Amino acid sequence: MEGTSFCSVHAPRDRTERTLATVRLAHQEIPAEAVRHLLATEEGIMPMPYPSILKIVTYGETEFNLLYCDERGDWMSDTFHRSLQEAMGCALEEYGVSVHEWELK
């Protein structure tokens, strides 16, 4: 399905997660052209709620994940990227988050 991202169940990793950057999303409207994230639940497939916080984490030198989190910072979904810049580009494309809005850790 074009323009739709399906996420898998977030499995615990055997490597240490290191947070590189975070941003709190101020607006609560997903742009019409944005990728739609879907969650698979016991009730079926449904749209993922709008994230309140985005985090970029790494598990090493070549694996970067953009985490979509709720108001408490709990994981809802994630996407894999090959670099920090690629993850930031995804956040810019999906939610309009510029590089200057990120709080770098």
C-alpha positions in Angstrom: 0.0 0.0 0.0 1.7 3.2 -1.1 1.9 6.0 1.5 1.2 3.6 4.3 3.7 2.2 6.9 3.0 -1.0 8.8 4.9 -1.5 12.0 5.8 -4.6 13.7 5.6 -5.4 17.4 8.5 -3.7 19.2 10.6 -6.5 20.4 13.2 -6.0 23.1 16.7 -5.7 21.7 19.8 -7.3 23.0 21.8 -4.1 22.4 21.9 -0.8 24.3 19.6 1.9 22.9 21.1 5.4 22.9 18.9 8.4 22.3 20.5 11.0 20.0 17.7 13.5 19.6 14.1 14.3 20.7 11.4 16.7 19.7 7.9 17.4 21.0 5.4 17.9 18.3 3.4 21.1 18.8 0.7 20.6 16.2 -1.7 17.7 16.2 -2.6 17.6 12.5 -1.0 15.1 10.1 -0.4 16.7 6.7 -2.7 15.2 4.0 0.3 14.0 2.0 2.0 12.4 5.0 2.7 8.7 5.3 0.0 6.9 7.4 1.2 4.6 10.1 -1.1 1.7 11.0 -1.2 -0.4 14.1 -2.2 -4.0 14.2 -4.2 -4.6 17.4 -6.5 -7.4 18.7 -9.4 -5.4 17.2 -7.8 -5.2 13.8 -5.7 -2.7 11.8 -6.3 0.9 12.8 -4.6 4.3 12.2 -1.8 5.0 14.7 -2.6 8.0 17.0 -0.8 11.2 16.3 2.6 11.0 18.1 3.4 13.6 20.7 7.2 13.0 20.8 9.6 11.8 18.2 13.0 10.3 19.2 15.9 9.2 17.2 17.8 6.3 18.8 20.8 4.2 17.7 21.8 0.7 18.5 25.2 1.1 16.9 27.0 3.0 14.1 24.7 1.9 11.2 21.3 1.5 12.7 19.1 4.5 13.5 15.4 4.3 14.4 12.9 7.2 14.4 10.5 6.4 17.3 7.0 7.6 17.3 5.9 8.1 21.0 2.8 9.0 22.9 2.5 11.9 25.4 4.3 9.9 28.1 7.1 9.0 25.7 6.0 5.4 25.3 6.8 3.7 22.0 4.0 3.4 19.4 5.9 2.7 16.2 9.3 3.2 14.6 11.0 3.4 11.2 14.6 2.2 10.4 17.2 4.5 8.8 20.8 4.3 7.8 21.9 7.6 9.3 20.8 10.3 11.7 20.3 12.7 8.8 18.0 10.2 7.0 15.9 9.8 10.2 15.6 13.6 10.5 14.6 13.8 6.9 11.8 11.4 7.5 10.5 13.5 10.4 10.7 16.6 8.2 8.8 14.8 5.4 6.1 13.3 7.7 5.7 16.0 10.4 7.5 19.1 9.1 10.1 18.9 11.9 13.2 21.0 10.8 16.7 20.1 11.8 16.8 23.1 14.2 13.8 21.9 16.2 15.6 18.7 17.5 17.0 18.6 21.0 20.3 16.8 20.5 21.5 14.6 23.3 
